[in-house]
Amino acid sequence: MKFQDLKIKTKKQVSEETKGLSFLVKANYIERLTSGVYNYLPLGYRVIKKIEKVVKEEMDRIGGQEILMAALHPKSLWEKTGRWESFDALFKVQSKYDQWYALGPTHEEVVTPLAKNFIFSYKDLPFYLYQIQTKFRDEPRPKGGLLRTKEFIMKDLYSFHADEKDLDKYYEKVKKAYFRIFKRCRLKAILVEAPGGTFSPYSHEFQVLTKNGEDEIRYCSKCLIGYNEELKKDIKKCPVCQKELLKEKAAEVGNIFKLKEKYSKALDLKFIDKNNKTRYVMMGCYGIGISRILAVISEVLSDEKGLVFPLELAPFKFVIVPLFTGQKKIDSLIKKKGEEIYEFLLENKKEVLFDDREVSAGEKFFDSDLLGISYRIVISEKNIKKNFLEIKGRQSGKIKLIKINAFKNILTKNDFLF
Amino acid sequence: MKFQDLKIKTKKQVSEETKGLSFLVKANYIERLTSGVYNYLPLGYRVIKKIEKVVKEEMDRIGGQEILMAALHPKSLWEKTGRWESFDALFKVQSKYDQWYALGPTHEEVVTPLAKNFIFSYKDLPFYLYQIQTKFRDEPRPKGGLLRTKEFIMKDLYSFHADEKDLDKYYEKVKKAYFRIFKRCRLKAILVEAPGGTFSPYSHEFQVLTKNGEDEIRYCSKCLIGYNEELKKDIKKCPVCQKELLKEKAAEVGNIFKLKEKYSKALDLKFIDKNNKTRYVMMGCYGIGISRILAVISEVLSDEKGLVFPLELAPFKFVIVPLFTGQKKIDSLIKKKGEEIYEFLLENKKEVLFDDREVSAGEKFFDSDLLGISYRIVISEKNIKKNFLEIKGRQSGKIKLIKINAFKNILTKNDFLF
């Protein structure tokens, strides 16, 4: 894509709560519509879709089938579980013509009756459904940009089992899938015990250390396990390695719950077991905040210059910056070489931006760092004479000269340079 | 995918308003949560994502950049355009803590201020943004399954121009893109004039003939143009070819509007023109109902046996049905051959279902027709002895015997058989 077609104008001055949020706003990734409500602009949405792709791949890998459930939930379903009154952050909306609805903040009330389409006997179990969807919560104090919002993008997976043993087994499988997801997002996730609600003594949260997080956790820096301070436990040493636990601020990026029979009982989801007896289905639920991952990445991976992404999530992998000299003949050569590299990358289906703006090289460099594009390719007079490209890795900060042929050779096989 | 992992149970008896809706419910594509609100189950959502892909490709082709706007819109924005009161189907929701919101039924109120991030001077124009998103409308009488709902998936594109001439040019470009989209969905779209609201004498709708549609149109069957009867025009002959116009029921699948300066004035979206004068941006907006396309396809492409899709949209391209004989040795050969074909298709990244259910061949045939899978591959004793596959095309209804090697040879190049 040509930079001018992207139309984005990076911002110089913004006053946001946190470093990550400042970069997201400066880089035109997101825009605040009102307190706790954000719009995703083209670059921000590109990254969101890449995060979604990673999450989907890992959900598919553990047998998840993707669906899309409604956001408007009839009040009657939420009354059956008692949450119409007890769920504090529930947005309630009334139709002029018929009923009251809850705006889905989570989907147990919908997925449990939905599963009746699929589950009749033990032969139909286990079974896994997930969706990626916009959720709504009437937060009293939205803050931290995308960290706590009234509207957010979430992946929610629900599992259905014949017995608790099978639920436990899948719960461990989801843990592993979650660690794979956070690793692909280059986030160091810590698995902590957290309050489990009324149906289970504990749930687990995946927390990432950041001083801008809302939670406080106590954790082992070696084993990456711990507990949420909300639990008010008095454990000072790691139960695995005996190392002293540390206390730090963190942001939750995922959580997993054993729902057991809580919702299947309330919403009457049963199956016929091997002995021909009717039983309630065992359930688990597993959330990941998609927009929250973007927020956390922007807090913990950014450096002083701007956003940094793992290669898989960067909005563009390459930006080509031609360094013009003002001399017509030389500039025409530079342009030609830049376009050759651009075409080569496009042909090889690489996401590349050609910075065709009439602004200074300094501004182009500044923006490519701010936007978090993985590799910056500078086309200069000196280097093209020797058939070299000057390439800077956004993450490593390293600058290398690479022969054009060698560059092309690597890129037909791999996206990763250094 | 193995059919048993899909877990779907097709329904035999349903009582729905229309043929298409009956098939969607029987085939476990969708589920009604409450009046006018649907959940998309795994197969239905597969098709929805394929429709989205077609639409995205055509939007990208005409320069659209994808974004995602919020569904919660502050009341203040809707008051600025006067639509807080005048937009009948607006869902209004109040936060316990701060303000009232509209649940976005369309996004002019949000995209117009959003465009201020990008548009400063004439050099920034034209500019195109689109999104695919869940919309909310408080319909008094939801009906026709996915045709008129309180919650639906829509693609909305907004264009920004320096002058009306440029808007007109792009409007024609969008028309062509829309015809390409409907053609890829195998829908015969008729372009009709429709009421344009207060800002433009006309808008255009793309209508598909179906007796279950909500609109009545008068159209030329040769030129595929016409007008919506709502316009109360008294034109009986085609203005192009003079052919007598026909009157029929139809369902709207897309609409395009020239908004001109209506929203840029109300929401103060200006730019500096070539003569250094400040002017309002000219706007257009262009909608396509994604979930409605699924509804219309199910009405107009279905036959008596079930759903039929263009190859690009089918939930699976192939279903493999092994015909077991009850004789162990032969059945083991049949299974082996079926799995060989299955692996071959998977390796070639074809979407294939292996019908591993323990049900009769008749039930497997019945379901593969109902679900609208493009090609059914029967593995029988007779045919594998001769190295043949019996393949039935869902759309053509034709059954052909194809040599296994020839089949593999075609499939490495192409998805289309006959």
Interface residues (C-beta under 8 A of the other chain):
Chain A: D5 L6 K7 I8 K9 N28 E31 L33 T34 S35 V37 Y38 N39 Y40 L41 P42 Y45 R46 I48 G63 Q65 E66 I67 L68 M69 A70 A71 L72 H73 P74 F91 K92 V93 S95 K96 Y97 D98 Q99 L103 V110 L114 N117 F118 I119 F120 D124 F127 L129 T134 F136 D138 E139 P140 R141 K150 E151 I153
Chain B: D5 L6 K7 I8 K9 N28 E31 L33 T34 S35 V37 Y38 N39 Y40 L41 P42 Y45 R46 I48 G63 Q65 E66 I67 L68 M69 A70 A71 L72 H73 P74 F91 K92 V93 S95 K96 Y97 D98 Q99 L103 V110 L114 N117 F118 I119 F120 D124 F127 L129 T134 F136 D138 E139 P140 K150 E151 I153
